[in-house]
Amino acid sequence: MGDIAFYKTQDGHLAREKGGITADRIKNDPSFQRTRENGVEFGRAGSAGKVLHNAFRQLVKPVADSRMVSRLTKAMLAVVKSDEDNLRGERNVQNGDVQLLKGFEFNTNGMFNTTFYAPYEVTIDRATGAMKVAVPPFIPKSAVMAPPGATHFMLVSAGAMIDFKNETFSVVTTKSNGIKIDQMPTAAINLLNQLVANTQQRMFLVLGIEFYQEVNGFNYPITNGSFNSLALVGVD
């Protein structure tokens, strides 16, 4: 409509003016040097986020919220900006502080720390390549915020070694047995993801929970985006 363009987003319908600065000017005008530097670093953050996403895709796909990719890119950009070894425009993830990613939730509609309340211990041993999650016995009915209809749950974990420079990774996934949601204390749960010893790559460990409903001896997954969750709990 005239010089106004309308478009639809998750927040509703929005409007903006047509036109603006040309791509050629942004690419070549010295006054846009900072813009170009920001663009390069944003691209690196996006690529790094994609590698991390792909490493854990098997566990992320069932739980990710609609804005997970953009949130992960934003988190990666913070890592890029933490690089103190390179000049602006040349900063990257591999020289940044990846500890900033610890605690990242892949589903803000059902976050892990508001779904699973039992204590657990995370261990990443670079010398042996062992990435572990140890959960002492707990009472499921009290420690798990389960969706309506869920009768069982399973804890899931994955450890990954990631080379952001070459955009490669290796990953190992481990799952617990199905656990009934009742008042009976569980046995201790130990999830071990064994990777290569003495790696020079960055190491990441995620922990999540999946819910099921048992019907006639079969467990049916509950794909409820408000409860199934996954979080980045360990970084080295």
C-alpha positions in Angstrom: 0.0 0.0 0.0 1.9 3.0 -1.3 5.4 2.9 0.4 4.2 0.7 3.3 4.8 -3.0 3.3 2.7 -5.3 5.6 3.9 -8.7 6.8 2.9 -11.4 9.3 5.1 -12.5 12.2 4.6 -14.6 15.4 3.7 -11.3 17.1 1.0 -10.5 14.7 0.8 -8.3 11.6 3.4 -5.5 11.3 4.2 -2.7 8.8 7.3 -1.0 7.6 8.4 1.5 5.0 9.8 0.4 1.7 13.3 1.4 0.6 16.3 2.0 2.7 20.1 1.8 2.3 21.3 -0.2 -0.7 23.3 -3.4 -0.3 26.1 -1.9 -2.4 26.5 1.0 -0.1 26.6 -1.2 3.0 29.2 -3.4 1.2 31.6 -0.6 0.1 30.9 2.7 2.0 33.6 3.3 4.7 31.0 4.7 7.0 29.4 1.3 7.2 32.6 -0.5 8.3 31.1 -1.2 11.8 28.0 -2.6 10.1 30.1 -5.0 8.0 32.0 -6.1 11.0 28.8 -6.8 12.9 27.4 -8.7 9.9 30.5 -11.0 9.7 30.4 -11.8 13.4 26.7 -12.4 13.3 27.2 -14.8 10.5 29.8 -16.7 12.5 27.4 -16.9 15.4 24.7 -18.2 13.2 27.0 -20.9 11.7 28.2 -22.0 15.2 24.6 -22.2 16.4 23.7 -24.4 13.5 26.6 -26.8 14.3 25.6 -27.0 17.9 21.9 -27.5 16.9 22.9 -30.3 14.4 25.0 -32.0 17.0 22.0 -32.5 19.3 19.3 -32.5 16.6 18.0 -36.0 17.7 17.1 -34.6 21.1 16.4 -31.0 20.1 13.8 -31.7 17.4 11.0 -33.0 19.6 11.3 -30.2 22.2 12.6 -27.0 20.5 10.4 -23.9 20.7 9.7 -21.7 17.6 12.4 -19.2 18.5 15.1 -21.6 19.6 17.3 -20.9 16.5 17.3 -17.1 17.0 17.9 -17.5 20.8 20.8 -19.8 20.1 22.3 -17.4 17.6 22.0 -14.6 20.1 23.8 -16.7 22.7 26.5 -17.6 20.3 26.9 -13.9 19.4 27.7 -13.2 23.0 30.4 -15.9 22.9 31.8 -14.3 19.7 31.9 -10.9 21.4 33.8 -12.4 24.4 36.8 -13.2 22.2 39.6 -11.1 23.5 42.3 -12.4 21.1 41.0 -11.0 17.8 40.0 -7.6 16.5 36.4 -6.6 16.0 35.1 -8.3 12.8 37.5 -11.2 13.3 36.2 -12.5 16.6 34.9 -16.0 16.7 33.4 -18.8 18.8 36.4 -21.0 19.2 38.3 -18.1 20.9 35.3 -17.0 23.0 34.0 -18.0 26.4 31.7 -20.9 25.6 30.8 -21.2 29.3 28.3 -18.4 28.4 26.2 -21.1 26.8 25.8 -23.2 29.9 22.2 -23.2 31.0 20.8 -22.6 27.6 17.2 -24.0 27.4 16.1 -25.4 24.0 12.4 -25.0 25.0 11.4 -21.9 26.9 7.8 -23.2 27.0 9.0 -26.1 29.1 12.3 -25.4 30.7 14.3 -28.3 32.2 14.9 -26.5 35.5 11.2 -26.0 36.1 10.3 -29.6 35.0 12.8 -31.7 36.8 13.6 -30.7 40.4 15.8 -33.6 41.6 19.5 -32.8 42.2 22.0 -34.1 39.8 25.8 -33.8 39.2 27.5 -33.2 35.9 31.0 -34.3 35.1 33.1 -33.7 32.0 36.5 -35.4 32.0 38.5 -34.2 29.1 41.4 -36.6 29.9 39.1 -39.7 29.5 36.4 -38.2 27.2 33.7 -39.3 29.7 30.7 -36.9 30.0 28.4 -38.0 32.9 25.2 -37.1 34.6 24.7 -38.7 38.0 21.2 -38.5 39.6 20.8 -39.7 43.2 17.6 -41.6 44.1 14.5 -39.4 44.2 10.7 -39.6 44.4 9.3 -38.9 40.9 5.9 -37.7 42.0 7.6 -34.9 44.0 10.6 -34.1 41.7 8.9 -34.2 38.2 6.4 -31.7 36.9 4.6 -34.1 34.5 1.9 -33.2 31.9 -1.7 -34.5 32.4 -1.9 -38.2 31.3 1.8 -39.0 31.7 2.5 -42.2 33.6 6.3 -42.5 32.9 9.3 -40.4 31.9 12.8 -40.9 30.7 15.9 -38.8 31.3 17.9 -38.3 28.1 21.5 -37.0 27.8 24.0 -36.4 25.0 27.6 -35.4 25.0 29.2 -33.8 21.9 32.7 -32.7 20.9 32.5 -29.7 18.4 35.0 -28.2 16.1 33.4 -24.8 15.3 36.2 -23.8 12.9 35.7 -26.8 10.6 32.0 -27.1 11.5 32.3 -30.8 12.5 31.2 -32.7 15.6 30.8 -36.2 17.2 28.1 -37.0 19.6 27.0 -39.9 21.9 23.4 -40.1 23.3 22.2 -42.0 26.4 18.8 -42.6 27.8 17.5 -43.9 31.2 15.0 -46.7 31.4 11.3 -45.6 31.6 10.5 -44.5 35.2 7.0 -44.6 36.6 5.7 -41.3 38.0 4.7 -42.4 41.5 5.8 -42.1 45.2 8.4 -44.9 45.0 12.0 -43.8 45.3 14.0 -44.5 42.1 17.4 -46.2 41.9 20.4 -43.9 41.3 20.6 -42.9 37.6 23.9 -42.6 35.8 24.0 -41.5 32.2 27.5 -41.9 30.6 28.4 -40.4 27.2 31.8 -41.8 26.3 33.7 -39.8 23.7 37.4 -39.6 22.6 40.0 -39.0 25.3 42.2 -35.9 25.3 40.3 -34.0 22.6 41.2 -30.4 21.8 37.6 -29.6 20.8 35.0 -27.9 22.8 32.8 -30.3 24.8 29.1 -29.9 25.5 26.6 -32.0 27.6 22.8 -31.7 27.4 20.2 -33.2 29.7 16.5 -33.5 29.1 13.3 -35.3 30.0 10.7 -37.0 27.8 7.2 -38.1 29.0 5.1 -41.2 28.1 1.7 -42.7 28.7 1.6 -46.4 29.3 -1.4 -48.1 27.7 -1.7 -51.9 27.8 2.0 -52.3 28.3 3.1 -49.9 25.6 4.6 -46.4 26.2 3.3 -43.7 23.9 5.3 -40.4 23.7 3.5 -37.3 24.9 4.5 -34.6 22.5 3.6 -31.7 24.7 5.7 -28.6 24.0 5.0 -27.3 27.5 6.7 -30.1 29.4 9.3 -32.0 27.3 12.5 -30.2 27.8 16.3 -30.1 27.1 19.1 -27.9 28.6 22.8 -27.4 28.1 24.1 -28.4 31.5 27.8 -28.8 31.0 30.5 -27.0 28.9 34.2 -27.4 28.7 
